[in-house]
């Protein structure tokens, strides 16, 4: 079956070209069922579901100009992060752009200047690749639309999610409001490994305003990157069991999200977080991303929930920092607990009180 997103004939008529500038803000997300392990061209080994955040965002402007000498047949990009040229990230972006010239042939005819900034501090426990790469995918698809017309693709956000996936798997889930599913699963009929789909309209109202306190316990760079961690799943002794368990948890959590069953969702979310780190600890080579403060905060949260009956649950990404999820109507009690009991473990000034948000937005 021909890929609907690849059209090698979609090139620029240079005589008609005018400079284009587009600007988007795109959020990060927090996975409830974790994606861990990939194959092929950035396909997930298991399905995942996430809440879309609101405050943790990347704002990106991409200026597209004609490359008057593109005989070298290479993409050209300059990247500025928070006002400064960032050649390390620029190299990664350049490699990604080279990999998607089959989708965007015009990249070989143009020069891109990218200006990017985050609403959250570096190493703050937030997946910056999810927000930044979804923002880049939004800008690329928007430039394509400006060049070739509104009907260049039938479903704009689906294509954005497809492109974002090629840059960073979790980025494909940031494209949709409230919640998103990525990866083929029997729990959601139209789910796909190719792109994420929005499921915010299928979950109970209590989850549409859920809170996420991102507690930054360490701001040091991780000892093992997420990309390397995904790679270690290829020969992992428990990979088959893990992927099967993720599918079962997807079936359970999709039903619980629809029915508003906070306790069931919370139990699955905590199980998934601990299983993610268990896979790291039992890989070869093995590694541990927990800090002593991670264990302390998890124990504090469990004690708080047991003592008060308040439904607050932890999760973690591939790092030491803790996300505390809780319903809006219990925010006062939970945030008092955070400030009284948990802030002493956190890096000053880096934690963020976030919540489920409405997804990307174009900036005019």
N, C-alpha and C positions, 0 to 999 in steps of 0.2 A: 504494500500500500504506500502510495507516494506521500511524503511528509507535506502537509498543507502549508507549513511555515517556511519552506525552502523554495525560493524562486530565483534562479540564477540570472534571469533576464531583467530583474528589477534593479536597473542601474540608472545613474543620473545623466540627463542631458545637460552638459555643462553650460550651454548657452542660456538655459532657463534657470540656472541655480542662483538662489539668494541665500545668504547666511541665515542659519536657523539657531535660535536659542530656546531651550526648554528647561523647566525647573519643576522638580517634584520633591515632596516630602514623603518618606516611606518609613514605617515602623519596624521594630524588631518583633519577635514573638517568643513565647515560652511553650515548649512542647509538654504535653501532658502524657501521652504515650510517645516514647523516644524513638527517633530514627537513628540507628547505629549499625553501620555496614552498608556498603554500596557496591554496585557492579556496572560494567559497561560505561556508557556516557552519562554518568551521574544519576543512575537509577537507584532507588532505595531497596535494600534487602528486606525491609519490613515497612508496613504502613505506620503513619503517625498522625496525631491530631494536636493542635496547638491553640492557645489563646493569642489573639493579636493585641499587642500593647499599644498604648496611646502616647505616652510621654517620651519613651525611648525611641528617637527618630534620627534618620539621616536626611539632611536637606542637600539636594544635589542639583547643580546647574550644568548643563552640557551645551557648549557652543560648537556648532558644526559649520566648518568653512570648507570651501573647495580646495583640494590639494592640486595645485596647478602642474605639479610634476610628480605623478604617481606611477612612473615607469618602473619603480622598484617593486611595485605590486605588494606593498606592505601597509599595514594600518599605522596611523600616526596619532599619538595621544600625548598630551601633557596633563598631569594631574596635580591639583593644589588642594591640600587638606588643611582646613582651617587657616587659609591664607598663605601657606608655605608649600613649596614644591615638595612632593613626596615621591621620590624616585623608586623606593622599594615597592610601594603599593602601585605606582605607575607601571612597573614591570609586570606585576600580576594582572593588572587591567589590560595591558597590551597583549599579553598571552591569551587572555580570555577573548578579546576582540578578534584576534587572529582565528580563534576556534569557532567563531560564529559568522565568519564572512560568507558561509553558505546560506545563512539566514538573512544577513544584511550585506549584500554585495557592494552597496554604496560605501561601506567602510574603507574599501581600497581606493576610493576616489576622494576621500575627505580627510580633514584633520579635525580631531576632537580636542577641545580644551574643557577639562572637568574641574569644577569647583565644588568641594564637598565639606560638610561640617556635621558634627553630631550634637544632639541635645544632651548627651550623657558623656561622662568622662571616660577616658581610655582605661581598659582593664577594670571595668566596673561590674563584671558579671553578666553583661548583656551581649547577646550575639550580634556584634557589629557587622559581621558579614551578611546577616539576614537583612538588616536595614539598608546597608550600603549597596549590596548587589541587587536587591529588589528596586532600589531607587535608580540604579544604572539601567536595569531592564526597562523600567518605565520610561526613562528618557530616550533610550534607543527606539523603543516601539513608537513613542510619540514623534520622534524625528522622522521615522519611516512614514508615519501617517501624514506628516506635514509635506513630505516629498512626493508621496504617491496617492494621496487621497484618503478620505474617511473609510472607504470600503476595502482597504488594503488587507484587512483580516476581519473575519466575521465576529470573533469574540476577542476584543482588545485585551481584557484582563487575563483571559486564558493564555493568550500568547505571551503576555508579560510573565506569567508564572512559569511557562515553559522555558523562556529565556533565562529567567532568574535561577531556575533549577540548574542550568548548565554552569552557572557561576558559583553557586553555593546552594546545596540541597535545601537547607532550611529556609532560604530566601524565598522559595516558591510559595511558602505558606504566609508570607507577610503581605501578600497582595490583596487579601480579602478582609472585610470587617469582622470583628468579634472572634470568629473561630474558623479554622481551616483544616481540611484533611488532605494528606498527600500519601500516595501509595495505594495500590490496588488492594481492596479489602471487601469481604462479603458484607461488612457492616454498612457500607455506603455503595449503592449499586453503581453509580456513575464515577466512582473514584478511579484514579489513574496513576501509573508510575511516571507519566510524561509531565504532569502539572498538578498543582493543588486545586482544590475546589472549596468554595466558601460554604460553611455549614452554620453560619451565625443565625440564620432564620429557622434552624431546626432544633435549637437548644432552648431549654426552659429560661424564662425571663430572669430568674435568680442569677444565672451565669452571665447574662449580657452586661452586667455591671460589676463583675467580680474584680476584686482588688489583687494586686501583686506587689508586695513589698520586696524589693531587690536588696538583699543585705550583703554588702561587699565586705567579706572577711579577709580577703587578700587581694592586693592589686599587682602582685608579681606576675610576670609572664609565665604561662603554663609550661611545665617541663616536657609535655608531649602535646603536639597540636591535635586538633580534632581530625584533621585529614589523615594523620598517621594512625590515630585511633581507629578510624573507619577501616583502614587497610589491614589492621591486625585482626579484624573479624573474619578475614578470608580463610584462615586456618585455625580459627578458634575452636577449642574442643566442645564448647557449648553453643555454638552458633545456631545449629538447627533447632535446638530447644528454645533458644532465645527468640528466634524469628516466629516460631509457632506460638510462644507465649504472648508476643506482641500482638499477633492477630486475635488471640482470645481476648486480650485486654481491650483491643479496639471494639470488638463486639459488645463487651460489657460497658465500656465507657460511653459509647455513642447512645446506648439505651438510657444510661443513667443521666447523661447530659440532657436528653430530651424530656425526662421525667422530673428533673429538678432534684435528683437524689444526691445531695451534697456529700454525705458520708461515703457513699459508694464511690463517687468520683475521687474523693480525697484518698481513700484507701488504695485505689489503683494508681493515682499520681505518685504517692509515696513509694509504693512497690516498684514502679517504673524507674524512679530516680535512683533507688538503691540497686536495682538490677543493672542499670547502666554502669554504675561504678563497679559493681561486682564483675562485669565483663572486662573492665579495664584491669582489675586486680588479678584476673585469671587468664589474661592473654599472655602471649610469649613474644617479646619480653613483657612482663607485667609492670604496672605502674599504679601509683596511688596519687590522686589529685586532692583528696581530703586534707584539710589542715586540722590541727587540734580544735580550733574554733568551730569547724564544721560539725564535729561530733557534739560539742558542747551546745551549739544552737539547736541541733536536732533534738537533743535530750530536753532542752528547755521548752521547745514547742510541744513535745509529747506530754510533758508534765503539765503545761498550761492547759492543754486540751482536756486532759484527764481531770484536772482540778476544777475547771470552769464549765466544761461541756460545750465550749465555743468551738465552732467548726473551722479551724485554721489548720492548713496542711502545707507541708514543705515539699519543694521539688528542687532539683539541681540540674544544670546543664553539665557539660564536660569540663568541670572546674570545681573549685572549693566553695564558691559562693552560693548562698541559699536564697531561693525565692519562696516567700510565704504567701499562700493563696487563701483568701477569705472573702465571705460575702459582704456586700456594702452595708447591710444593716447591722453588722457586728464590727464595723470599722473602728469605732471609738475605743471599744474594749481591747481589740487586737493591737491598735497603734499605741495605746497606753502601755500595753505589755512590751511591745517592741522597744519603746523609748526607755522603759524602766529596766528591762531584763536583757535585751539583746544588743542595744547600741554599744555597749562596752566591748563587744567582740568585733565591732565593725571598723573599717578604715574611715576616719573622720571625713565627712563631706562627700562621700561617694555613693551612699545608699540612696535609692529612689523609691518613692511611693507611687506606683503606677497602677493602671487599671485597663480593662478590656476596652479597645478603641475601635474607631471606624475605618481603619485602614489608610491607604495612601491618599494624598490629595495633591492636585496640581496647583502650583503657585504661579499666578499671573504677574 
